[in-house]
Amino acid sequence: MLTNCFVLIILGAPIAARDIAAHRIPNFLVAVMLLSGLLMDLQYPYAAMFSRVLAGTFLSMISLILLLISVGSFGMGDVKLIIALGFCLGDFQKSLYAIFIALLFALVWMLASGKKIIPFAPALLVGFISSIFWL
């Protein structure tokens, strides 16, 4: 559990900083996060890998729906990041909770800042890290 959190924080901090600064999410860091999520449970390759692939696949469907619904304010970098975070988290129920918390956090940030378009990577990281500790 703490390994997941360290991976999300170590790789997520520069992703969030780049998204805040330039509204871009670096593909290289997302790919490293995805690979680390896939390699996280090598001692139990079948059960853990299946759970991670299920969470990642489900989140890819959700993120593509979000991409279609929110024209212009949600990009492909966010889609790729959600998929990588799902593989790192590896739990279907926690993934749902994480997306819900991320959307709430983004909504509060949007209302507080008064902007229509905000960087979504920090909200995603808050949602996914909180799901590790509260579920």
C-alpha positions as CSV (number, residue, x, y, z in Angstrom):
1,M,0.0,0.0,0.0
2,L,2.7,2.5,0.9
3,T,4.6,1.5,-2.2
4,N,1.7,2.6,-4.3
5,C,1.6,5.9,-2.4
6,F,5.3,6.6,-2.9
7,V,5.1,5.9,-6.6
8,L,2.1,8.2,-6.9
9,I,3.8,11.0,-5.0
10,I,7.3,10.7,-6.5
11,L,6.1,10.4,-10.1
12,G,2.9,12.5,-9.6
13,A,4.5,15.6,-8.2
14,P,6.4,16.6,-11.4
15,I,3.4,15.6,-13.5
16,A,1.1,17.9,-11.4
17,A,3.7,20.7,-11.4
18,R,4.0,20.6,-15.2
19,D,0.2,20.5,-15.6
20,I,-0.2,23.5,-13.4
21,A,2.6,25.4,-15.2
22,A,1.8,24.6,-18.8
23,H,-1.4,22.5,-18.9
24,R,0.7,19.7,-20.4
25,I,1.3,16.2,-18.9
26,P,4.6,14.6,-19.8
27,N,4.1,11.3,-21.6
28,F,7.4,9.9,-20.4
29,L,6.5,10.3,-16.7
30,V,3.0,8.8,-17.3
31,A,4.6,5.8,-19.1
32,V,7.0,5.3,-16.2
33,M,4.0,5.4,-13.8
34,L,2.1,2.9,-15.9
35,L,5.1,0.6,-16.1
36,S,5.7,0.8,-12.3
37,G,2.0,0.0,-11.7
38,L,2.3,-3.1,-13.9
39,L,5.5,-4.2,-12.2
40,M,4.3,-3.4,-8.6
41,D,3.1,-6.9,-7.6
42,L,5.5,-9.3,-9.4
43,Q,5.4,-11.7,-6.5
44,Y,1.7,-12.4,-7.2
45,P,1.7,-12.0,-11.0
46,Y,-1.7,-13.5,-11.9
47,A,-4.2,-12.2,-9.3
48,A,-2.6,-8.7,-8.9
49,M,-2.0,-8.2,-12.6
50,F,-5.6,-9.1,-13.4
51,S,-6.8,-6.6,-10.8
52,R,-4.5,-3.9,-12.1
53,V,-5.5,-4.5,-15.7
54,L,-9.2,-4.5,-14.8
55,A,-8.9,-1.2,-12.9
56,G,-6.9,0.4,-15.7
57,T,-9.3,-0.8,-18.4
58,F,-12.3,0.4,-16.5
59,L,-10.7,3.8,-15.9
60,S,-9.9,4.1,-19.6
61,M,-13.5,3.8,-20.4
62,I,-14.5,6.4,-17.7
63,S,-11.8,8.8,-18.9
64,L,-12.8,8.6,-22.5
65,I,-16.4,9.4,-21.5
66,L,-15.1,12.4,-19.5
67,L,-13.1,13.4,-22.6
68,L,-16.2,13.4,-24.8
69,I,-18.4,15.2,-22.2
70,S,-16.0,18.0,-21.3
71,V,-15.0,19.4,-24.6
72,G,-11.8,21.5,-24.2
73,S,-11.3,21.2,-20.5
74,F,-10.2,17.6,-20.3
75,G,-7.3,16.4,-22.5
76,M,-5.7,13.2,-23.7
77,G,-2.9,13.7,-21.1
78,D,-5.5,13.4,-18.4
79,V,-6.9,10.3,-20.0
80,K,-3.4,8.7,-20.1
81,L,-2.8,9.7,-16.5
82,I,-6.0,8.2,-15.3
83,I,-5.2,4.9,-16.9
84,A,-1.7,4.9,-15.4
85,L,-3.1,5.8,-12.0
86,G,-5.6,3.0,-12.3
87,F,-2.8,0.5,-13.0
88,C,-0.8,1.9,-10.0
89,L,-3.8,1.7,-7.6
90,G,-4.9,-1.7,-8.9
91,D,-8.3,-1.8,-7.2
92,F,-11.6,-1.3,-8.9
93,Q,-13.5,0.0,-5.9
94,K,-10.7,2.4,-4.9
95,S,-10.5,3.6,-8.5
96,L,-14.2,4.7,-8.4
97,Y,-13.7,6.5,-5.1
98,A,-10.5,8.2,-6.5
99,I,-12.3,9.5,-9.6
100,F,-15.2,10.8,-7.4
101,I,-12.8,12.6,-5.0
102,A,-10.8,14.0,-8.0
103,L,-13.9,15.4,-9.6
104,L,-15.0,17.0,-6.3
105,F,-11.6,18.4,-5.7
106,A,-11.5,19.8,-9.2
107,L,-15.0,21.3,-8.8
108,V,-14.0,23.1,-5.6
109,W,-10.8,24.3,-7.2
110,M,-12.7,25.6,-10.2
111,L,-15.2,27.4,-8.0
112,A,-12.5,28.9,-5.8
113,S,-10.4,30.1,-8.7
114,G,-13.2,31.3,-10.9
115,K,-11.7,29.7,-14.0
116,K,-13.4,27.3,-16.3
117,I,-10.3,25.4,-17.2
118,I,-8.0,24.1,-14.5
119,P,-5.2,21.6,-14.4
120,F,-6.7,18.2,-13.6
121,A,-3.6,16.2,-12.7
122,P,-3.3,17.6,-9.2
123,A,-7.0,16.7,-8.5
124,L,-6.4,13.2,-9.9
125,L,-3.4,12.7,-7.6
126,V,-5.3,14.0,-4.5
127,G,-8.1,11.5,-5.4
128,F,-5.9,8.5,-5.9
129,I,-3.7,9.1,-2.9
130,S,-6.7,9.7,-0.7
131,S,-8.2,6.4,-1.9
132,I,-5.2,4.5,-0.7
133,F,-5.6,5.8,2.9
134,W,-9.4,5.9,3.3
135,L,-10.6,2.7,1.7
